């Protein structure tokens, strides 16, 4: 675990946490809202460490006994809520791990802090049980809810918590990180930056994934030649993509990045704006063949394919319809 200075982005949330300690205005309940991989756990851990730090400053010192306990994952007054079922946090788990435990005073620190990851998985009964504690917390109690979907919370919980929304990382900052810290070449960093949509955790996962590199190679190979495919070859290509069934959303998202490049080049003729710079020749060729309307239809077809697959429509059929729309769009059929 690191301090605030080692967490990229989300400066407003870091400042909020620091000021809360400095001005003695720490809330009893927080919601950190943002997609998986955006750093919610890291931010909440550093905030918890700072709150318990023996030096009493807004930044954790990383050296006192309390900070060392946090760093080793053994702090007696910072609790991480666990749940048995993968998709549900049940009422008994909230009662046992928060409501009953919070009645016992801190073991060695100023606060007892409860961090609930994937808090949107609390069922209605669990949320109602937690609400009672949030409404009448002991002076030392702090609850931090981490979620990727705050809309799942009861309005009464939302109204009693400080809501902090995670911000996406700027493209330039992410690209620099991938190139300098992870040693990626510029063209690979460009693809991952575009694909991860400002989510650093996702970008780091993709950058170190051999599967993603294979996925990218498969997508670019298909899109280089799809315009020349006969229908039987399209059907064969559908069969080949079945091995990426688990990652099909990523597969289609990569295709969308490609056609946004085609659209960008058609509009600006500037190759520096491209994500797939190393595929410049193919991007340029397709931009010259296809109309703006054709690109729009292809992008719509990709969104439709994702919706169909999520709705459990026949996989092969959904992909085949998307492929044929791409091929036919390239020739204005």
C-alpha positions in Angstrom: 0.0 0.0 0.0 1.2 3.5 -0.7 0.3 7.1 0.4 -1.8 9.7 -1.4 1.2 10.8 -3.5 1.4 7.4 -5.1 -2.3 7.4 -6.2 -2.7 8.9 -9.7 -5.6 11.2 -10.3 -8.7 11.9 -8.2 -7.0 15.0 -6.6 -10.4 16.3 -5.4 -11.2 13.2 -3.3 -7.7 13.2 -1.9 -8.0 16.8 -0.9 -11.5 16.1 0.6 -10.1 13.4 2.8 -7.1 15.5 3.9 -9.2 18.5 4.7 -11.7 16.3 6.7 -8.9 15.3 9.0 -7.2 18.7 9.2 -10.5 20.6 9.9 -11.9 17.8 12.2 -14.9 17.3 9.9 -14.7 13.6 9.3 -18.1 12.1 8.4 -19.5 8.9 9.8 -20.4 7.5 6.4 -18.9 7.8 2.9 -19.7 6.4 -0.5 -16.9 6.0 -3.0 -18.6 5.5 -6.4 -16.7 4.4 -9.6 -16.0 1.5 -11.8 -13.9 -1.4 -10.8 -10.2 -0.7 -11.2 -10.4 3.1 -10.5 -8.7 3.0 -7.2 -11.5 3.0 -4.6 -9.9 0.4 -2.4 -6.5 2.2 -2.4 -8.0 5.6 -1.6 -10.2 4.2 1.2 -7.2 2.3 2.7 -5.0 5.4 2.7 -7.8 7.5 4.3 -8.3 4.8 6.9 -4.5 4.7 7.6 -4.4 8.5 7.9 -7.4 8.5 10.3 -5.7 6.0 12.6 -2.1 7.4 12.2 -0.5 8.2 15.6 1.0 11.4 14.4 -2.5 12.9 13.8 -1.8 14.6 10.5 -3.8 14.4 7.3 -1.2 12.2 5.6 -0.3 8.8 7.0 3.3 8.7 8.3 3.8 5.1 7.2 6.1 4.6 10.2 4.1 4.5 13.4 2.8 1.3 14.9 -0.7 2.0 13.6 0.4 2.6 10.0 2.6 -0.5 10.1 -0.4 -2.5 11.3 -2.5 -1.2 8.3 0.4 -1.9 5.9 0.6 -5.5 7.1 -3.2 -5.9 6.9 -3.5 -6.5 10.6 -5.1 -3.4 12.1 -7.6 -4.3 14.8 -9.8 -1.3 14.3 -10.1 -1.3 10.5 -12.5 -4.0 9.3 -13.1 -5.3 5.7 -16.6 -6.7 5.3 -16.7 -10.2 3.8 -19.6 -12.1 2.3 -20.1 -15.8 1.6 -22.3 -15.6 -1.5 -20.6 -14.0 -4.5 -23.5 -11.7 -5.6 -25.2 -10.9 -2.3 -24.2 -9.2 1.0 -26.8 -10.6 3.4 -28.4 -8.9 6.4 -26.7 -11.3 8.9 -23.3 -10.3 7.6 -24.0 -6.6 8.1 -25.4 -7.2 11.6 -22.5 -9.4 12.7 -19.6 -7.6 11.0 -20.8 -4.0 11.4 -23.9 -3.4 13.7 -22.8 -5.7 16.6 -19.1 -5.1 16.2 -19.4 -1.3 16.2 -20.8 -1.3 19.7 -17.4 -2.4 21.0 -15.1 0.5 21.4 -11.9 0.8 19.4 -9.0 -1.5 20.5 -6.2 0.9 20.2 -7.2 3.8 17.9 -9.4 6.9 17.7 -11.8 5.2 15.2 -13.4 1.9 14.2 -13.5 1.9 10.4 -15.6 -0.4 8.3 -14.8 -0.8 4.6 -17.5 -2.5 2.5 -16.3 -3.4 -1.0 -19.0 -4.0 -3.7 -21.5 -2.5 -1.4 -24.1 -2.4 -4.1 -24.5 -6.2 -3.4 -26.2 -5.5 -0.1 -29.8 -6.7 -0.4 -32.7 -4.6 0.9 -32.7 -6.1 4.4 -28.9 -5.6 4.7 -29.2 -1.9 3.6 -32.0 -1.3 6.1 -29.9 -2.9 8.9 -27.0 -0.7 8.0 -29.2 2.4 7.9 -29.9 2.1 11.6 -26.1 2.3 12.3 -25.6 5.1 9.9 -28.4 7.1 11.5 -27.1 6.7 15.0 -23.4 5.9 14.8 -21.1 5.9 17.9 -18.7 8.9 17.8 -15.8 6.7 16.8 -17.6 4.8 14.0 -16.8 5.3 10.3 -18.4 3.3 7.4 -17.0 3.5 3.9 -19.1 2.0 1.1 -17.2 1.2 -2.1 -19.5 0.7 -5.1 -19.6 0.7 -8.9 -23.3 1.5 -8.9 -24.6 3.9 -6.2 -28.0 3.8 -7.7 -28.6 0.4 -6.0 -28.6 2.1 -2.6 -31.7 3.2 -0.7 -32.4 7.0 -1.0 -32.1 7.1 2.8 -28.6 5.7 2.7 -27.6 8.1 0.0 -28.9 11.1 1.9 -26.8 10.2 5.0 -23.5 9.5 3.3 -20.9 11.8 1.8 -20.9 10.8 -1.9 -17.5 11.0 -3.6 -17.5 10.1 -7.4 -14.2 8.8 -8.8 -13.0 10.6 -11.9 -11.5 9.1 -15.0 -7.9 9.6 -15.6 -6.8 12.0 -18.4 -5.5 10.3 -21.5 -2.1 12.0 -21.5 -1.5 11.1 -17.9 -2.5 7.5 -18.5 -0.4 7.2 -21.7 2.7 8.6 -19.8 2.2 6.1 -17.0 1.9 3.1 -19.4 5.0 4.1 -21.3 7.2 5.3 -18.4 6.2 2.9 -15.6 5.2 -0.2 -17.6 7.6 0.2 -20.6 4.9 0.0 -23.3 5.8 1.3 -26.8 3.7 4.3 -27.8 1.4 2.6 -30.3 0.5 -0.1 -27.7 0.0 2.5 -25.0 -2.3 4.4 -27.3 -4.6 1.4 -27.9 -4.8 0.6 -24.2 -5.4 4.2 -23.2 -8.3 4.5 -25.7 -9.7 1.1 -24.8 -9.6 1.5 -21.0 -11.6 4.7 -21.0 -9.7 6.5 -18.3 -9.8 3.5 -15.9 -6.1 3.0 -14.8 -6.8 -0.3 -13.1 -8.2 -1.7 -16.3 -5.3 -0.2 -18.3 -2.7 -1.9 -16.0 -4.6 -5.2 -16.3 -4.7 -5.0 -20.1 -1.0 -3.9 -20.4 0.2 -7.0 -18.6 -2.2 -9.4 -20.3 -1.0 -11.7 -23.0 -4.7 -12.5 -23.7 -5.3 -8.9 -24.6 -2.4 -8.8 -27.0 -3.8 -11.9 -28.7 -7.3 -10.3 -28.7 -5.9 -7.2 -30.4 -4.0 -9.2 -33.0 -7.2 -11.2 -33.8 -9.3 -8.0 -34.2 -6.8 -6.2 -36.4 -6.3 -9.2 -38.6 -10.0 -9.6 -39.1 -10.7 -5.9 -39.8 -7.8 -5.6 -42.3 -9.4 -8.2 -44.6 -13.1 -8.3 -43.8 -14.0 -6.1 -46.7 -12.7 -8.8 -49.1 -14.4 -11.8 -47.5 -17.0 -14.0 -49.1 -20.0 -14.9 -47.0 -18.6 -18.4 -46.3 -15.4 -16.8 -45.0 -17.4 -14.5 -42.7 -19.1 -17.6 -41.3 -15.7 -19.2 -40.7 -14.5 -16.1 -39.0 -17.5 -16.3 -36.7 -16.5 -19.8 -35.7 -13.0 -18.6 -34.9 -14.2 -15.8 -32.6 -16.0 -18.3 -30.4 -12.8 -18.9 -28.5 -13.1 -15.2 -27.3 -16.6 -15.7 -26.1 -15.8 -14.8 -22.5 -14.0 -11.6 -23.7 -16.5 -10.8 -26.4 -17.3 -7.3 -24.9 -13.6 -6.4 -25.0 -13.4 -7.9 -28.6 -16.2 -5.7 -29.9 -14.9 -2.6 -28.0 -11.6 -3.0 -29.8 -13.4 -3.1 -33.1 -15.3 0.1 -32.1 -11.9 1.8 -31.4 -10.8 0.8 -34.9 -13.9 2.3 -36.6 -13.7 5.4 -34.5 -10.2 5.7 -36.0 -11.6 5.3 -39.5 -14.2 8.0 -38.7 -11.5 10.3 -37.2 -9.2 9.9 -40.2 -12.0 10.4 -42.7 -13.0 13.7 -41.0 -9.5 15.1 -40.2 -7.0 13.2 -42.5 -4.6 13.4 -39.5 -2.9 10.1 -38.6 -1.6 11.6 -35.3 -5.2 11.4 -34.0 -5.4 7.6 -34.6 -5.2 5.0 -31.9 -4.2 2.2 -34.2 -1.3 4.3 -35.7 0.5 1.1 -36.7 -2.5 0.1 -38.9 -2.5 3.5 -40.7 -2.5 2.0 -44.2 -5.6 -0.1 -43.6 -7.4 2.7 -41.7 -6.7 5.1 -44.6 -7.9 2.6 -47.2 -11.2 2.0 -45.3 -11.8 5.7 -44.7 -11.6 6.2 -48.4 -14.0 3.4 -49.2 -16.7 4.0 -46.6 -19.2 6.8 -46.2 -19.8 8.6 -42.9 -23.2 7.0 -42.8 -21.6 3.6 -43.4 -19.3 4.1 -40.4 -22.2 5.1 -38.2 -24.2 2.0 -39.3 -21.2 -0.2 -38.4 -20.8 1.3 -34.9 -24.6 0.9 -34.3 -24.3 -2.8 -35.4 -21.5 -3.3 -32.8 -23.6 -1.8 -30.0 -26.6 -4.0 -31.2 -24.4 -7.1 -31.1 -23.3 -6.4 -27.5 -27.0 -5.9 -26.5 -28.0 -9.1 -28.2 -25.2 -11.2 -26.6 -26.1 -9.8 -23.1 -29.7 -10.8 -23.8 -28.5 -14.4 -24.6 -29.5 -14.2 -28.3 -27.7 -16.9 -30.3 -24.0 -15.9 -30.2 -23.0 -17.0 -33.7 -26.0 -15.2 -35.2 -25.3 -11.9 -33.4 -21.7 -11.9 -34.5 -22.5 -12.9 -38.1 -25.0 -10.1 -38.4 -22.4 -7.6 -37.1 -19.6 -8.9 -39.4 -21.9 -8.7 -42.5 -22.8 -5.1 -41.6 -19.1 -4.3 -41.4 -18.3 -6.0 -44.7 -21.2 -4.6 -46.6 -20.6 -1.1 -45.1 -17.1 -1.1 -46.7 -18.6 -1.5 -50.1 -21.7 0.5 -49.6 -23.9 -2.5 -50.2 
